[in-house]
Amino acid sequence: MKRIIYILIFGFILSSCDDFLTEEPVHKQTLENAVVDYDGAQNIINGMYASLTLGSGTSGSDFFGGSLACALSSQAGVSRAGGTTFYSMSYTSTTNGIATYWQQWYACVNAANAAIISISALADNKFPDTKEKSRMIAEARCFRAWVNAHLLWCFGHFQTDDEYGILYREELSNMVNVHRDRLSVKDSYQKIFDDLDTAIKDLGDYTTSKRLSRQLAQALKVKLLLNRGWEGDYENALLLLDETMASLPADFKMDPDMKNMYDEAWDSKEVLWARYLEDGSGRAYSEFAYTQTIIQTGDLLVVGQEPSSLKSFYPEFNSWLETDPRYDVTMGWARRLNATGQQYFCPTKVARGGRADMNDKFTTYYFRYPELLLMQAELRARTGSTIAEALAPINTLRNNRTNPVLPQIPEPATRDELMDIIFKEYCLELFVENGSEWFASLRFEKDGNPWFKTLKPDVSEVSTNKYCWPIPAVETNVNSQIKPNPGFDN
């Protein structure tokens, strides 16, 4: 019988064995009583992973899934599925969804802290060996770093050395410690890097995308440095990335067949980390943005009429995708969740068949192998490599595919053309998967402005304050010490 341990809102989520998600719990226990042996330590780690889907609730949601990926894609001017508020960047402290991201992401932080605290307190002789204890603590710290990175990227001034960093917590939340100010951006990065450095040292190598690994910790640190872009960051990121790629486990590699990779989802060896949903009858409900929103945004099937991807994407990106070989592999027909018969032409790489199979492998691809090559190309371009050297990882990515066949890109004449090539490859390879197109649209420029302004020509001038989201009113209304982000209504 499954051991089910659950503490709601300010608590943590636990489950047994490899089952990350369970039925509604039947009892509650304190943290001290919950983790008294190695089995309990494993349970609390599993519960930590479950928080990516459950947050502080008892049913699955996509606050760390397709909902986030679609919102950030719309901010970039790529997908329409995130809605006009994110596209126009007109969000406020009461915008629907932003409070959910904030509250549920901090529920994930709470779950990680519960694991770190309880496993650290457990006697060494309760584990198979001390190395396993260190590994489990590192796993929880890597998870916390992942969540805090997204809190910084979405709610903080992650590119600026100022006071608008994360609300940092390393203890379990309660009504006593709810009042707290934010760390500076610099201190926020240090806390995240401290967790990642422990993970890089103590975590095991990649074996499955369902669990965190040393390689994911390395990739996340590279991505943090790349997005930050402070002095020396690009050089340090490239050094770490090259070291990582030189010692990758043999099991982690690109699949020549892109369609097969998406079919296999979290079982694909190209996927470094994905949001795994436990086998059951309703996986589709836990990825609502992919099984409903992104589908119904697409083009409704009309017999005798050629479908258009322009319903799914904004014009500039759509013009790239329509002429890219990946179009036929990533687009197709799916039935939205709440309509049994209607079919829509949409990004089936994440929507799969929609309602056609409610228990299909619906997942969010947090990180895939090609992103390593994309970052390598960008970092080479930003650290003085020749155009040919910087382009090489892009053509390696393309050469690794046989379905579809991706032609090699000839060497461009200028560095501006090179940067455009790299940016477009980010968008074409990763659209609506993990938000990478949004952050790339800030890092890359077109005609002296961030690329998102070219992708969204109809959006009026946007203040740099809107590059992050507002601290939601649900937080500022109860936490008198927290500084709201400047430029918003609170």
TORFI-287760 format. One record per residue (C-alpha): residue in one letter; x, y, z. Coordinates in steps of 0.1 Angstrom, whole numbers, plus 5000, padded with zeros to 4 digits. Layout:
N
AXYZ ...
***
This chain:
490
M500050005000 K501350354991 R502550565019 I500850905013 I502151205032 Y500751555026 I500851895041 L498952165022 I499752535015 F502752585038 G503652225037 F505251975013 I504151694991 L505251334994 S504751014976 S506350674974 C508650474951 D508750624915 D505150754917 F505451134917 L501651194918 T499151014940 E495451024949 E494251284974 P496051215008 V494251065037 H496351205065 K498951465075 Q502151435094 T504751675106 L508151695089 E509951535118 N507651235117 A507551205080 V511251145073 V512750895098 D514550655074 Y515850615039 D512450535025 G511150855040 A514051045024 Q513150894990 N509450974995 I510151345002 I512351374971 N509451214951 G507151464966 M509451744956 Y509151644920 A505351614924 S505251974934 L506052074898 T502551954889 L500651984922 G502152294938 S500252344970 G497152164957 T495951814951 S495251804914 G497551854884 S498252184868 D500652334842 F501952634862 F505452484856 G504452334823 G502952444790 S501252754805 L504552914813 A506152814780 C503152964760 A503153284780 L506853344774 S506553254738 S503853514733 Q506053774751 A508653694724 G506153744696 V506353374685 S503153184697 R499753324700 A498753074727 G499953274757 G497353554750 T497453924742 T498354034777 F501653864776 Y502153954739 S501654324747 M503454294781 S500554484796 Y500354264828 T499554414862 S499854294898 T496354134895 T496753974860 N495253634859 G497953364861 I500753574875 A499753514911 T499453144903 Y502953124890 W504253314921 Q502353114947 Q502852764931 W506552824924 Y507152914960 A505252594969 C507952414948 V510652604968 N508952495000 A508952124988 A512652154981 N513352315015 A511452035032 A513651775015 I516851965022 I516052015059 S514751665066 I517451475047 S520151685063 A518851615098 L518551235092 A521451045107 D524150925082 N523550555092 K520050575078 F521450595043 P523150325022 D526250545025 T527150915031 K527550964994 E523950884988 K522851135015 S524951404999 R523551314965 M519951344977 I520651684993 A522251794961 E519251684941 A516951894963 R519352194961 C519452164923 F515652164922 R515552474944 A518052644921 W515852554891 V512752714907 N514653014920 A516253074886 H512753104871 L511553334899 L514553554891 W514053534853 C510353614855 F509953834886 G513353994889 H515754224871 F517953934861 Q520254134838 T520754434862 D522854464893 D520154624915 E517854544944 Y515154364926 G516154004931 I514253704945 L512353654977 Y514753394991 R513553115014 E515552825028 E513152735056 L509652605055 S507152895051 N504752975079 M502753275091 V505653395112 N508253435084 V505953545057 H507153905060 R510453935042 D512154165017 R513954054985 L517653984980 S519554194956 V520054054921 K523753984928 D522953804961 S520153604944 Y522553474918 Q525053374946 K522353174964 I521352994932 F525052924922 D525752794957 D522952534952 L524152454917 D527852414927 T526752164953 A524651974927 I527551974902 K529851824928 D527451574944 L524751484919 G525051174897 D525251174859 Y522251174837 T520350844833 T516750964828 S514951294821 K512551224850 R515251314875 L517751594879 S521451524871 R524851684873 Q524551774836 L521251964842 A522952154870 Q525852244846 A523452344818 L521352564841 K524452744854 V525552814818 K522052944810 L522053174840 L525353324831 L524353354795 N521053534804 R522853764829 G525653874806 W527754064831 E531454114827 G533153774823 D529953574822 Y530153474786 E533753344790 N532953154822 A529753014807 L531652884776 L534352734797 L531752544818 L529752444787 D532852304769 E533852104800 T530251974803 M530051874766 A533451704767 S532251464794 L528651394786 P527351044794 A527050824763 D523250784769 F522551154765 K522551234728 M520451374700 D517951154683 P518451164645 D514651134642 M512951444656 K509451304654 N510550994673 M512151214700 Y508751394705 D506951064704 E509150924732 A508851244752 W510451194787 D511850854776 S513951004748 K517651014755 E517751364739 V515751504768 L517951614798 W514951704820 A511251704814 R508151734836 Y507151364841 L503451294847 E502650974865 D500750704845 G497050744848 S493850834830 G494151214829 R497651334821 A496051574795 Y494451774823 S497851854839 E499052004806 F496052214798 A497852474778 Y499152204755 T496051994753 Q493552284751 T494852634747 I497552574721 I495252354701 Q492252584699 T494552874690 G495352684658 D493352654626 L490052464628 L489752184602 V487652284572 V487252014546 G488852114513 Q490752404529 E494552414534 P495352474570 S497352774581 S499952794609 L499353174610 K496553104635 S499152954659 F501953204654 Y502653574648 P503553664612 E507353704614 F508053374631 N505453194611 S507253294579 W510453124592 L508652814603 E506652764571 T509952734551 D511852524577 P511952144574 R510952104610 Y507452234601 D506151894590 V507451724621 T506351984647 M502852074633 G499851854628 W496251784637 A494951754673 R491551754691 R491252004719 L490551874754 N486851994757 A485751914721 T485551554711 G485251594673 Q486851914662 Q490451904649 Y492852194648 F496152244630 C498652324658 P502052244673 T501651874678 K505151844691 V503751944725 A499951904719 R500451544706 G496951424696 G495251624723 R492051454735 A492651154712 D494650994740 M494151154774 N496950954790 D499551024763 K503051144772 F502151514776 T505251684789 T507152014791 Y510651984777 Y512752174803 F515952104785 R516951914754 Y520451834739 P520152084710 E520052374735 L523652294745 L524752344709 L522652654705 M524352804736 Q527752694724 A527252874691 E526053194709 L528753194734 R531453144708 A529953434688 R530053654720 T533553564730 G535553634698 S535453314679 T535453334641 I532153324623 A532952974611 E533752854646 A530553004660 L528352864632 A529852514636 P527552404665 I524452504646 N525552284617 T526352004641 L522852024654 R521452014618 N523751734607 N522551524636 R519051514622 T517851274595 N514151334600 P513751604590 V516851664569 L518152004579 P520552154553 Q523852304564 I523852684568 P526552854547 E528953094564 P527453434566 A529353744555 T528853944588 R528553894625 D525154054625 E523953794600 L525553524622 M523653644653 D520353644633 I520953284623 I521653174659 F518553354672 K516253214646 E517652864653 Y516752904690 C513152994680 L512752724654 E514252444675 L512652534709 F509452724703 V506752674730 E508952434750 N510752624778 G510652994772 S514053014755 E512753224726 W511753494751 F515153524768 A516953494734 S514753784721 L516153994749 R519853894744 F519853924706 E519354254688 K517954354654 D518654704642 G519854804676 N516754684696 P515954354713 W514654104687 F511154084702 K510454434689 T510954314654 L508754004661 K506054234675 P506054554653 D502554644664 V503454674701 S504155024712 E507355114730 V507854884761 S509754994792 T512554774803 N510654744836 K508154524817 Y510854274808 C509854104841 W506454054856 P505054244886 I505154104921 P501553994924 A499154174947 V498553854966 E502153894979 T502454274983 N499054285001 V500254055029 N504054115029 S504754475039 Q508454435036 I508754324999 K509654584973 P507354574943 N508954584908 P509054944895 G506755054868 F503754854879 D500454934897 N501654824931 
***
